[in-house]
Amino acid sequence: VQLQASGGGLVQAGGSLRISCAASGRSFRFYSMGWFRQAPGKEREFVAAISWSDGSTNVADSVKGRFTISRDNAKNSVTLQMNSLQPEDTAVYYCRLLVTGREYWGQGTLVTVSS
């Protein structure tokens, strides 16, 4: 399975960005897809995830109300809409796919928020 992330880039504080991740390769029964992020000098942290079966979402408190995750079952992809971005949101964002018994990670996409 390959995970291809797109989007990201540089934005000013208060702005918005959208990042997406598409899965391709072997066919699996997806459990969930989501995003983690890792800022310089910090550990990777959970951002948001969405269940593939019912679309229920889980969003970290630090981004709740600002970030929204959605999925496209037909395209095997997820999108993270990020609004009201702050400098502390600057990080490399990694897509993660959970299938039964395994997880897959994308290569990461950089989001930089300038103050």
DSSP file with accessible surface (Angstrom, degrees, kcal/mol):
  #  RESIDUE AA STRUCTURE BP1 BP2  ACC     N-H-->O    O-->H-N    N-H-->O    O-->H-N    TCO  KAPPA ALPHA  PHI   PSI    X-CA   Y-CA   Z-CA
    1    1 A V              0   0   32      0, 0.0     2,-0.4     0, 0.0    24,-0.2   0.000 360.0 360.0 360.0 134.6    0.0    0.0    0.0
    2    2 A Q  E     -A   24   0A 116     22,-3.0    22,-2.4    24,-0.1     2,-0.5  -0.939 360.0-156.4-116.0 139.1    1.2    3.5   -0.9
    3    3 A L  E     -A   23   0A  13     -2,-0.4   104,-0.6   102,-0.3     2,-0.6  -0.973   8.6-166.2-114.6 121.1    0.0    6.7    0.8
    4    4 A Q  E     -A   22   0A 120     18,-2.7    18,-2.2    -2,-0.5     2,-0.3  -0.934   4.7-161.6-113.2 114.8    0.5    9.8   -1.3
    5    5 A A  E     +A   21   0A   6     -2,-0.6     2,-0.3    16,-0.2    16,-0.2  -0.675  10.9 178.9 -93.4 149.3    0.0   13.1    0.5
    6    6 A S  E     +A   20   0A  66     14,-2.6    14,-2.5    -2,-0.3     2,-0.2  -0.962  39.9  39.0-144.3 162.7   -0.6   16.4   -1.2
    7    7 A G  E     +A   19   0A  48     -2,-0.3    12,-0.2    12,-0.2   103,-0.2  -0.641  56.9 115.5  95.3-156.5   -1.2   20.0   -0.3
    8    8 A G        +     0   0   21     10,-0.8     2,-0.3    -2,-0.2   103,-0.2  -0.312  27.4 130.7  81.2-173.8    0.5   21.8    2.6
    9    9 A G  E     -d  111   0B  34    101,-2.1   103,-3.0    -2,-0.1     2,-0.4  -0.910  58.8 -30.7 128.6-155.8    2.9   24.7    2.1
   10   10 A L  E     +d  112   0B 127     -2,-0.3     2,-0.3   101,-0.2   103,-0.2  -0.871  55.7 163.2-110.0 134.2    3.3   28.1    3.7
   11   11 A V  E     -d  113   0B  25    101,-2.4   103,-2.6    -2,-0.4     2,-0.2  -0.983  35.3-111.0-145.3 153.2    0.4   30.2    5.0
   12   12 A Q  E >   -d  114   0B 146     -2,-0.3     3,-2.4   101,-0.2    73,-0.2  -0.503  51.9 -80.4 -81.3 156.3    0.1   33.2    7.3
   13   13 A A  T 3  S+     0   0   43    101,-2.5    73,-0.2     1,-0.3    -1,-0.1  -0.264 120.5  28.8 -55.5 137.0   -1.4   32.9   10.7
   14   14 A G  T 3  S+     0   0   47     71,-3.7    70,-0.6     1,-0.3    -1,-0.3   0.247 100.4 114.7  91.7  -9.8   -5.2   32.9   10.5
   15   15 A G    <   -     0   0   22     -3,-2.4    70,-2.5    70,-0.3     2,-0.3  -0.094  59.1-119.8 -85.5-175.0   -5.1   31.3    7.1
   16   16 A S        +     0   0   61     67,-0.2     2,-0.3    68,-0.2    67,-0.2  -0.925  22.8 178.2-129.8 151.3   -6.3   28.0    5.8
   17   17 A L  E     - B   0  82A  32     65,-2.3    65,-3.3    -2,-0.3     2,-0.4  -0.977  14.9-147.9-145.1 157.9   -4.8   25.0    4.1
   18   18 A R  E     - B   0  81A 155     -2,-0.3   -10,-0.8    63,-0.2     2,-0.4  -0.995  12.4-173.5-129.4 130.5   -6.0   21.7    2.9
   19   19 A I  E     -AB   7  80A   0     61,-2.2    61,-3.3    -2,-0.4     2,-0.3  -0.951   5.8-167.8-122.1 145.5   -4.0   18.5    2.8
   20   20 A S  E     -AB   6  79A  30    -14,-2.5   -14,-2.6    -2,-0.4     2,-0.4  -0.908   9.3-160.5-130.4 159.0   -5.1   15.2    1.3
   21   21 A a  E     -AB   5  78A   1     57,-2.4    57,-2.2    -2,-0.3     2,-0.4  -0.984   6.4-166.6-142.9 127.8   -3.9   11.6    1.3
   22   22 A A  E     -AB   4  77A  42    -18,-2.2   -18,-2.7    -2,-0.4     2,-0.4  -0.947  10.2-146.1-119.0 136.5   -4.7    8.9   -1.1
   23   23 A A  E     +A    3   0A   9     53,-2.8     2,-0.3    -2,-0.4   -20,-0.2  -0.804  23.7 166.4-100.7 140.6   -4.1    5.2   -0.7
   24   24 A S  E     +A    2   0A  66    -22,-2.4   -22,-3.0    -2,-0.4     2,-0.4  -0.943  33.3  52.4-145.3 165.5   -3.2    2.9   -3.5
   25   25 A G  S    S+     0   0   57     -2,-0.3     3,-0.0   -24,-0.2    -2,-0.0  -0.895  90.3  28.2 113.6-138.2   -1.9   -0.6   -4.0
   26   26 A R  S    S-     0   0  173     -2,-0.4     2,-0.6     1,-0.1   -24,-0.1  -0.205  81.3-112.7 -62.0 150.5   -3.2   -3.7   -2.5
   27   27 A S        +     0   0  122    -26,-0.0     2,-0.3     2,-0.0    -1,-0.1  -0.735  45.8 165.9 -89.6 121.3   -6.9   -3.8   -1.6
   28   28 A F        -     0   0   56     -2,-0.6     2,-0.9    -3,-0.0    -3,-0.0  -0.884  46.5-103.4-126.6 163.9   -7.6   -4.0    2.1
   29   29 A R        -     0   0  201     -2,-0.3    71,-0.8    71,-0.1     2,-0.2  -0.812  46.7-138.2 -85.2 108.0  -10.5   -3.5    4.3
   30   30 A F  E     -E   99   0B  24     -2,-0.9    69,-0.2     1,-0.2     3,-0.1  -0.462  24.7-176.6 -70.0 141.0   -9.7   -0.1    5.7
   31   31 A Y  E     -     0   0B 155     67,-3.3    21,-2.4     1,-0.4    22,-0.5   0.831  65.0 -30.9 -99.0 -52.5  -10.3    0.5    9.4
   32   32 A S  E     -EF  98  51B  13     66,-1.5    66,-3.1    19,-0.2    -1,-0.4  -0.987  47.5-149.0-159.4 161.0   -9.5    4.2    9.6
   33   33 A M  E     +EF  97  50B   0     17,-1.9    17,-2.8    -2,-0.3     2,-0.3  -0.976  30.9 145.0-130.6 150.9   -7.3    6.9    8.1
   34   34 A G  E     -EF  96  49B   3     62,-2.3    62,-2.6    -2,-0.3     2,-0.4  -0.931  37.3 -97.6-165.8-172.3   -6.0    9.9    9.8
   35   35 A W  E     -EF  95  48B   0     13,-3.4    12,-2.5    -2,-0.3    13,-1.7  -0.969  21.3-179.6-129.6 140.8   -3.3   12.5   10.3
   36   36 A F  E     -EF  94  46B  30     58,-2.8    58,-3.0    -2,-0.4     2,-0.3  -0.839  14.4-153.9-123.3 165.2   -0.5   12.9   12.8
   37   37 A R  E     -EF  93  45B  14      8,-2.6     8,-3.2    -2,-0.3     2,-0.4  -0.987   8.5-160.1-142.4 154.4    2.0   15.7   12.9
   38   38 A Q  E     -E   92   0B  67     54,-2.3    54,-2.4    -2,-0.3     6,-0.2  -0.956   9.0-160.6-138.3 115.7    5.6   16.3   14.2
   39   39 A A    >   -     0   0   22      4,-0.4     3,-2.4    -2,-0.4    52,-0.1  -0.559  45.3 -74.7 -87.6 157.7    7.0   19.7   14.9
   40   40 A P  T 3  S+     0   0  118      0, 0.0    -1,-0.1     0, 0.0     3,-0.1  -0.272 119.1   4.8 -55.4 127.9   10.8   20.3   15.1
   41   41 A G  T 3  S+     0   0   93      1,-0.2     2,-0.3    -3,-0.1    -2,-0.0   0.527 114.1 100.4  77.5   6.0   12.2   18.9   18.3
   42   42 A K  S <  S-     0   0  144     -3,-2.4    -1,-0.2     1,-0.0     2,-0.1  -0.806  75.0-101.7-121.7 164.6    8.9   17.3   19.3
   43   43 A E        -     0   0  170     -2,-0.3    -4,-0.4     1,-0.1     2,-0.2  -0.429  47.4 -90.9 -79.1 157.3    7.3   13.9   19.3
   44   44 A R        -     0   0   92     -6,-0.2     2,-0.3    -2,-0.1    -6,-0.2  -0.460  50.5-165.7 -66.2 138.3    4.8   12.9   16.7
   45   45 A E  E     -F   37   0B  86     -8,-3.2    -8,-2.6    -2,-0.2     2,-0.1  -0.935  22.7-102.7-131.8 153.0    1.2   13.6   17.9
   46   46 A F  E     +F   36   0B  57     -2,-0.3   -10,-0.2   -10,-0.2     3,-0.1  -0.435  35.3 169.7 -70.8 141.0   -2.3   12.7   16.8
   47   47 A V  E     -     0   0B   0    -12,-2.5    13,-3.0     1,-0.3     2,-0.3   0.716  57.5 -31.1-115.3 -58.5   -4.3   15.2   14.9
   48   48 A A  E     -FG  35  59B   0    -13,-1.7   -13,-3.4    11,-0.2    -1,-0.3  -0.984  48.7-170.4-163.2 154.9   -7.4   13.6   13.5
   49   49 A A  E     -FG  34  58B  16      9,-2.3     9,-2.4    -2,-0.3     2,-0.4  -0.980   8.5-152.1-149.5 157.5   -8.8   10.3   12.2
   50   50 A I  E     -FG  33  57B   6    -17,-2.8   -17,-1.9    -2,-0.3     2,-0.3  -0.997  21.3-121.9-136.1 135.1  -11.9    9.1   10.5
   51   51 A S  E  >  -F   32   0B  21      5,-3.1     4,-1.3    -2,-0.4   -19,-0.2  -0.568  13.0-148.9 -73.9 136.4  -13.6    5.7   10.6
   52   52 A W  T  4 S+     0   0   25    -21,-2.4   -20,-0.1    -2,-0.3    -1,-0.1   0.795  92.0  51.5 -77.0 -24.9  -13.9    4.1    7.2
   53   53 A S  T  4 S+     0   0   97    -22,-0.5    -1,-0.2     1,-0.1   -21,-0.1   0.936 130.9   5.9 -80.1 -44.9  -17.1    2.2    8.1
   54   54 A D  T  4 S-     0   0  108      2,-0.1    -2,-0.2     0, 0.0    -1,-0.1   0.430  91.2-118.8-122.9  -1.1  -19.3    5.0    9.6
   55   55 A G     <  +     0   0   18     -4,-1.3    -3,-0.1     1,-0.2    16,-0.1   0.567  55.4 156.6  76.8   7.2  -17.4    8.2    9.0
   56   56 A S        -     0   0   63     -6,-0.1    -5,-3.1     1,-0.1     2,-0.3  -0.398  28.2-147.1 -67.2 147.8  -17.2    9.0   12.7
   57   57 A T  E     -G   50   0B  80     -7,-0.2     2,-0.4    -2,-0.0    -7,-0.2  -0.818  18.0-160.6-120.9 157.5  -14.3   11.3   13.5
   58   58 A N  E     -G   49   0B 100     -9,-2.4    -9,-2.3    -2,-0.3     2,-0.4  -0.993  16.4-175.3-135.3 126.0  -11.8   11.9   16.3
   59   59 A V  E     -G   48   0B  20     -2,-0.4   -11,-0.2   -11,-0.2     5,-0.1  -0.975  28.4-111.2-129.1 136.5  -10.0   15.2   16.5
   60   60 A A    >>  -     0   0   18    -13,-3.0     3,-1.6    -2,-0.4     4,-1.1  -0.321  26.6-122.3 -63.5 146.4   -7.3   16.3   18.9
   61   61 A D  T 34 S+     0   0  135      1,-0.3     3,-0.4     2,-0.2    -1,-0.1   0.839 108.7  65.0 -58.6 -32.9   -8.3   19.0   21.4
   62   62 A S  T 34 S+     0   0   64      1,-0.2    -1,-0.3     3,-0.0   -15,-0.1   0.702 116.1  26.5 -66.5 -20.1   -5.6   21.3   20.2
   63   63 A V  T X> S+     0   0    0     -3,-1.6     3,-2.3   -16,-0.2     4,-2.3   0.386  86.7 131.4-121.7   0.4   -7.2   21.5   16.8
   64   64 A K  T 3< S+     0   0  123     -4,-1.1     4,-0.1    -3,-0.4    -3,-0.0  -0.297  77.4  19.4 -60.6 135.0  -10.9   20.9   17.6
   65   65 A G  T 34 S+     0   0   82      2,-0.5    -1,-0.3     1,-0.1     3,-0.1   0.257 125.6  57.3  89.1 -13.7  -13.1   23.6   16.0
   66   66 A R  T <4 S+     0   0   48     -3,-2.3    17,-2.1     1,-0.2     2,-0.4   0.683  99.2  53.4-115.5 -35.3  -10.4   24.5   13.5
   67   67 A F  E  <  -C   82   0A   6     -4,-2.3    -2,-0.5    15,-0.2     2,-0.4  -0.859  60.1-170.1-108.5 141.8   -9.5   21.3   11.6
   68   68 A T  E     -C   81   0A  87     13,-2.5    13,-3.1    -2,-0.4     2,-0.4  -0.997   6.4-156.6-131.2 132.5  -12.0   19.0    9.9
   69   69 A I  E     +C   80   0A   9     -2,-0.4     2,-0.3    11,-0.2    11,-0.2  -0.883  17.4 170.3-109.3 140.6  -11.3   15.6    8.5
   70   70 A S  E     -C   79   0A  59      9,-2.2     9,-2.4    -2,-0.4     2,-0.3  -0.932  16.6-142.8-141.9 165.1  -13.3   14.0    5.8
   71   71 A R  E     -C   78   0A  77     -2,-0.3     2,-0.5     7,-0.2     7,-0.2  -0.910  10.3-153.4-131.9 158.0  -13.1   10.9    3.6
   72   72 A D  E  >> -C   77   0A  59      5,-2.8     5,-1.8    -2,-0.3     4,-0.7  -0.909  11.4-170.4-127.6 100.1  -13.8    9.9    0.0
   73   73 A N  T >45S+     0   0   68     -2,-0.5     3,-0.8     1,-0.2    -1,-0.1   0.875  84.5  55.5 -60.4 -39.0  -14.4    6.1    0.0
   74   74 A A  T 345S+     0   0   96      1,-0.3    -1,-0.2    -3,-0.1    -2,-0.0   0.837 116.6  36.3 -65.3 -32.3  -14.5    5.9   -3.7
   75   75 A K  T 345S-     0   0  147     -3,-0.5   -52,-0.3     2,-0.1    -1,-0.3   0.385 103.6-127.7 -99.9   1.7  -11.0    7.5   -4.0
   76   76 A N  T <<5 +     0   0   62     -3,-0.8   -53,-2.8    -4,-0.7     2,-0.3   0.928  67.4 127.8  50.6  49.5   -9.6    5.9   -0.8
   77   77 A S  E   < -BC  22  72A  16     -5,-1.8    -5,-2.8   -55,-0.2     2,-0.3  -0.924  47.7-155.0-136.7 157.6   -8.6    9.3    0.4
   78   78 A V  E     -BC  21  71A   0    -57,-2.2   -57,-2.4    -2,-0.3     2,-0.4  -0.958   9.0-155.6-128.2 152.1   -8.9   11.6    3.3
   79   79 A T  E     -BC  20  70A  28     -9,-2.4    -9,-2.2    -2,-0.3     2,-0.6  -0.985   3.9-155.9-129.1 137.7   -8.7   15.4    3.5
   80   80 A L  E     -BC  19  69A   0    -61,-3.3   -61,-2.2    -2,-0.4     2,-0.6  -0.963   9.0-160.1-113.8 111.9   -7.8   17.6    6.4
   81   81 A Q  E     -BC  18  68A  43    -13,-3.1   -13,-2.5    -2,-0.6     2,-0.6  -0.852  10.3-164.7 -91.6 120.1   -9.2   21.1    6.1
   82   82 A M  E     +BC  17  67A   0    -65,-3.3   -65,-2.3    -2,-0.6     2,-0.3  -0.938  11.1 175.1-114.9 117.1   -7.2   23.4    8.4
   83   83 A N        +     0   0   58    -17,-2.1   -67,-0.2    -2,-0.6   -68,-0.2  -0.763  60.0  22.3-115.6 163.3   -8.6   26.8    9.3
   84   84 A S  S    S-     0   0   61    -70,-0.6    -1,-0.2    -2,-0.3   -68,-0.2   0.891  83.7-163.1  48.9  47.5   -7.4   29.5   11.6
   85   85 A L        -     0   0    0    -70,-2.5   -71,-3.7    -3,-0.2   -70,-0.3  -0.293   7.0-162.2 -65.9 144.0   -3.9   28.2   11.4
   86   86 A Q    >   -     0   0   69    -73,-0.2     3,-2.7   -72,-0.1     4,-0.3  -0.860  34.4-105.6-123.7 158.5   -1.4   29.3   14.1
   87   87 A P  G >  S+     0   0   45      0, 0.0     3,-1.9     0, 0.0    26,-0.3   0.838 118.5  63.7 -53.8 -32.2    2.4   29.2   14.1
   88   88 A E  G 3  S+     0   0  134      1,-0.3   -49,-0.1   -49,-0.0    -3,-0.0   0.591  90.1  67.5 -71.1  -7.6    2.2   26.3   16.6
   89   89 A D  G <  S+     0   0    0     -3,-2.7    -1,-0.3     2,-0.0     2,-0.2   0.524  71.8 119.8 -84.3  -6.4    0.5   24.2   13.9
   90   90 A T    <   +     0   0   35     -3,-1.9     2,-0.3    -4,-0.3    22,-0.2  -0.419  41.8 108.5 -61.8 124.7    3.8   24.3   11.9
   91   91 A A  E    S- H   0 111B   2     20,-2.1    20,-2.8    -2,-0.2     2,-0.6  -0.966  74.9 -82.3-176.7 170.1    4.9   20.7   11.5
   92   92 A V  E     -EH  38 110B  43    -54,-2.4   -54,-2.3    -2,-0.3     2,-0.5  -0.866  46.8-145.7 -89.3 126.6    5.3   17.8    9.1
   93   93 A Y  E     -EH  37 109B   0     16,-3.3    16,-2.2    -2,-0.6     2,-0.4  -0.852  12.8-161.9-102.0 128.0    1.9   16.2    8.7
   94   94 A Y  E     -E   36   0B  43    -58,-3.0   -58,-2.8    -2,-0.5     2,-0.3  -0.918  10.5-140.3-114.1 134.1    1.8   12.4    8.2
   95   95 A a  E     -E   35   0B   0     -2,-0.4    11,-2.6   -60,-0.2     2,-0.4  -0.688  19.3-165.4 -87.2 140.5   -1.1   10.4    6.9
   96   96 A R  E     -EI  34 105B  51    -62,-2.6   -62,-2.3    -2,-0.3     2,-0.5  -0.997   7.0-161.8-131.7 134.2   -1.7    7.0    8.6
   97   97 A L  E     -EI  33 104B   0      7,-2.7     7,-2.5    -2,-0.4     2,-0.5  -0.951   6.0-158.5-113.0 129.7   -3.9    4.2    7.3
   98   98 A L  E     +EI  32 103B  35    -66,-3.1   -67,-3.3    -2,-0.5   -66,-1.5  -0.944  18.3 165.3-108.6 125.0   -5.1    1.4    9.6
   99   99 A V  E >   -EI  30 102B   6      3,-2.5     3,-1.6    -2,-0.5     2,-0.3  -0.751  56.9 -58.3-122.5 176.7   -6.2   -1.9    8.2
  100  100 A T  T 3  S-     0   0  122    -71,-0.8   -71,-0.1     1,-0.3     3,-0.1  -0.387 122.1 -10.1 -61.1 114.4   -6.7   -5.1   10.1
  101  101 A G  T 3  S+     0   0   80     -2,-0.3     2,-0.3     1,-0.1    -1,-0.3   0.421 125.5  67.0  82.3  -2.4   -3.5   -5.9   11.8
  102  102 A R  E <   -I   99   0B 144     -3,-1.6    -3,-2.5     2,-0.0     2,-0.3  -0.978  56.6-152.6-147.0 161.2   -1.3   -3.3   10.1
  103  103 A E  E     -I   98   0B  88     -2,-0.3     2,-0.4    -5,-0.2    -5,-0.2  -0.975   9.4-159.6-132.7 150.4   -0.7    0.4    9.8
  104  104 A Y  E     -I   97   0B  27     -7,-2.5    -7,-2.7    -2,-0.3     2,-0.4  -0.967   6.1-154.3-128.8 145.1    0.8    2.3    6.9
  105  105 A W  E     -I   96   0B  87     -2,-0.4  -102,-0.3    -9,-0.2    -9,-0.2  -0.938   9.4-135.6-121.8 143.3    2.4    5.8    6.9
  106  106 A G        -     0   0   10    -11,-2.6  -102,-0.1    -2,-0.4     3,-0.1  -0.305  33.5-102.6 -83.0 177.8    2.7    8.4    4.2
  107  107 A Q        -     0   0  103   -104,-0.6   -13,-0.1     1,-0.1  -103,-0.1   0.635  62.3-113.0 -82.2 -11.6    5.9   10.3    3.6
  108  108 A G        -     0   0   13    -13,-0.1     2,-0.4     1,-0.0   -14,-0.2   0.146  18.6-130.3  95.3 146.3    4.7   13.5    5.2
  109  109 A T  E     - H   0  93B  22    -16,-2.2   -16,-3.3  -103,-0.1     2,-0.4  -1.000  22.9-122.2-135.0 136.4    3.9   17.0    4.0
  110  110 A L  E     - H   0  92B  96     -2,-0.4  -101,-2.1   -18,-0.2     2,-0.5  -0.642  21.8-171.8 -86.6 129.8    5.2   20.2    5.5
  111  111 A V  E     -dH   9  91B   0    -20,-2.8   -20,-2.1    -2,-0.4     2,-0.5  -0.988   6.0-173.9-117.6 122.7    2.8   22.8    6.8
  112  112 A T  E     -d   10   0B  47   -103,-3.0  -101,-2.4    -2,-0.5     2,-0.6  -0.979   5.8-167.6-121.6 125.0    4.4   26.1    7.8
  113  113 A V  E     -d   11   0B   6     -2,-0.5     2,-0.3   -26,-0.3  -101,-0.2  -0.953  10.7-153.8-114.3 118.4    2.5   28.9    9.4
  114  114 A S  E      d   12   0B  42   -103,-2.6  -101,-2.5    -2,-0.6    -2,-0.0  -0.653 360.0 360.0 -92.7 147.2    4.1   32.3    9.7
  115  115 A S              0   0  137     -2,-0.3    -1,-0.1  -103,-0.2   -29,-0.0  -0.346 360.0 360.0 -89.3 360.0    3.3   34.8   12.3
